[in-house]
């Protein structure tokens, strides 16, 4: 009985420590985001008079910073650029990864094994290693200050992981269904469109969300390749805004909220689909 009592006490202590650890890391992660949001809704005068005030009076919300950021500092154009880059990257990555993942999984050709093993090789190189050679090459070709070149770079970043994720999922789809479609007269493309894609919706959703997050948040390549303000993405625009020493910091906070909140909301809305897509292959295997 004493032994069981000690085990019960240990379990309670472990549970308390686990909850305390989760709360600690939650506070560490959430506090900067909370401070950023609160600061963006305060006037410059209030920030200067009470810099240590972390509270937010809903009756005194000040949207002036968002108005200035959107209409005076070009962030409407930056939002459009980021949406355009992210959506186009998602569409290209999904299309190529679906065809490539299916080919590696179902078709047999020379070098298939080597191709399957080398899918993630490019992803093993850090972005900082690739940015200088790419900068030199695109500058030499006169293609550096271009949104579409940025999309091409993002595609090279996201496509290996997308291929790997979809290949793992396709390996667990029953091939008999596809054979039945081929027997009924479907072509390979018809099988992919009518059978594989509907069955792979969770995996496709997770790949799309992952790709969108990378293209939306990426900064290094956007900073190196884009020079014209009308072509800036949101992350590049925030750095440009932060570098203007004559501007008040609540403008930078408002711009950071515009970058962060959409992707957080998107993740929270589709988090269940992301988890299902990442674990579906393992559950079926």
N, C-alpha and C positions, 0 to 999 in steps of 0.2 A: 504494500500500500504506500509506504514511504517512497519507494522507487517511482511508482506511478505519479505520486504527488510532485516529486522533483521534475519529472518529465513534463508535467502540465505547467509548472512554473517556468521551465525553460522555454516551452512553446509560447507562452504569453510574453516573455521577455523578448524573444526573437520577433514575434509579431509586432510588438511595440517599437522595437528598433527599426524594423522594416518600414513601418508607417512613418516614423520620424525621419528616416532617410529619404523617403519619397517626398514628404512635405518639404524637407530642406532643399532638395534639388528643384522642386517645383518653384519654391520662392526664389531661388537663385536664377532660374530661367525666366520666370514671369515678371520679376521686379523691373528689369530694364525695359521690358515691353510696356509695363504699366506706367513707368516714369515717362516714357516716350509719348504715350497717348495723352497723359495728363498735361504734359508740357505743351503739346500741340494745341490744346484748347484754352490756354491761358494767354493773356495779353503780355506784351513785353514789360509793361509797368509792374504787373503783378509778379512776374518772374524776378525782376530786379529787386523789388521790395521784400519778397518772401521766397528766396531761392530754395529754402529747406522745407517749404510747405508741400507735402505730397498729397494733400486732399484735393478734391475737385467738387466745386459747387455747381450743380447742374443748372441753377438759375443764372450763373455767370459764364456760361459756355461762350467762348469767343471763336467764331469761325473765320476770322479775318485772315489767319495764317493760311488756311486752305484756299481761300479766294485768291490771295496773292500768289501762292505757289502754282495754282492751276492756270490763272489767266494772265499773270504778269511775268512769270518765269518759265513759261513754255511747257508745263508738265502735262497739259492735255495732249500735246504732240508726243511727248515721251510715253504716255500711256498707250496711245495708238501704236507707236513703234513697237513697244514691248508686246502688246497683244498680237500684232502682226507677226513679229518674229517668233513668239512662242507657239502660236497656232500653226504657222507654216512648218515649224520644226516638228511639231507633233504629227502632223499629217504625213510628212515625208518619212519620219522615223517609223511610224506605224506601218506605212505601206511597204517600205523596204524591209523592215524587220519581219513582217508577216510572210512576204515572199521568200526571203532568205532563210528564216527559221523553218518554214515548211520544206524548202529544198534540202536543207541539211538533214532534216528528220526523215523525209519520205523518199527522196530521190537518191539514186546511187550513181556516183560519178567518180572519176579519178581525183584523188586529193581530198575526198570528202572528210576523212578522219583528221587530216592536217588542218583543214579549214574549220572544222568543228572545235579543235583544240585551240586554234589561234584567234577565236572570236574576241576574246577579252584582252589580247596582247596590247592593243592600242590604249585600252583603258588603264593599263598598269603604269603608263607614263604620266607623271604629274603635269598639270596644265602649264606650270612655270617652265618646264623643260621644252614644251612645244611652242610656246608663245613667241620666243625670239626667232626661231627659224621661219615660222609662219609669217611673222611681221616682215622679215627681210624678203621672203618670196612674194608676198602680196604687194609690198611696196615696189619691188622690181617690176611686177606685172601691172602696176597702176590700179590695183583693185582694192586697196586697203580701206579707204573711207566708203564702205558700202555695207548696207544692211544685209544684202543677200550673201555676201561673203561671210558675214557673221552667222547667218543661218547655216551655211555650209560647215563652218567650224563647229557649231552646236550639234549638227547632225553627226559629225565625226565623233563627238564626245558621247552622245546618247545612243547611237546605233549599236555599238558592241553590247552594252548591257541589255538593250531591248531585244537584240537577237538571242542573247543567252536566256533571258526570261521566257521568251516565246518558244524557243527550241525545247526548253525543259517542259513547258506545258504541252506542246504538240506531241512529245514523246509519250504522254499519258493518255492521249486521245485514242479511242479504239479505231484501228485502221480498217476494220470491217465496214464501218459506216461509209468511209470514203470509197472502198471498193464497190459497195452497193451503188453509190452515186455514179461511179465510172461505168458500171454495168448498165445503168439506166440512161446512159448517153451523155453524161456531163463531161466536160473537159476538165483538165487539172485546175484551170482558173475558175471554172464553174463550181468545182468541189470546194475550193478555197472560199469562194464568195457565199455559196449556199449552205455549206456544212461546217467548215473549219472556223470561219469567223463568228457565226452565231454561237458555237459551242465554246469559243475562246473569249467570250465577252469579259469575264472577270480579269483575265490576264491582259487583254487589250486595254481595259480601263486602268489597270495599275501601271502599265507602260506609258499610257498617255499622261497620267498624272505625274509620274516621275519625270518624263521628258518636259512637260510644261513647267514644272518647278525648276529644273535646271536652266531652261531658256529664260525664265522670268527673273531668276535671282542672279544669274552669272554676271560677274563684274570685270574680271581680268581681261578677257578678250575684247569686251566692249570698250574698256578703257584704252587698250592698245590700238584698236583698229578704227575707232570712230573719232573723227575730228570735228565734223560739222554739227553744230548744236541741233539743227533740225532733224538729224538722224540719231540722236542720242536715245538710248533706252532708259528706263526708270533708274536703274542702279547707276548708270553713268551720269544721269542728270543730278542725282542726289550728291554725288561727289563734286560735281561742278558747282552746285549750290553751296555745299559746305566749304568750298574753297574761297567763296566770296566773303572776305573778312568784314565787310561793311554791313552784312545782313545779320539780323537777329537770329538766335539759335532756335526759336520756336518755329521758324520757317523750315529749318532742316528737320525738326521733329515731325512737322506735318508732312513733309515729303517722304520721310521714312515710314510713316504710317500708311501712306498711299502705296508704298512698295510692299509692305509687310502684310497688311490686313487682307488683301484679296487672296494671297496664297494660303494664309492661315485658314480663312473661311473655306476655301476650296478643299484644303486637306481635311478639315473637320467634316465637311459634307460627304466626301468620298473616301474617308478613312476605312470604312468597312469594306468597300470594294477593293481598296488597295491591299488590305490584309488578305482578303479572299483570293485575290489574284496572285499574291506572293506565296501563299501556302497551298493553293489548289493542286499543284503538281505533286507536292509531297504527300498530300492527303490521298490522292488517287493512286500513287505508286505502291 
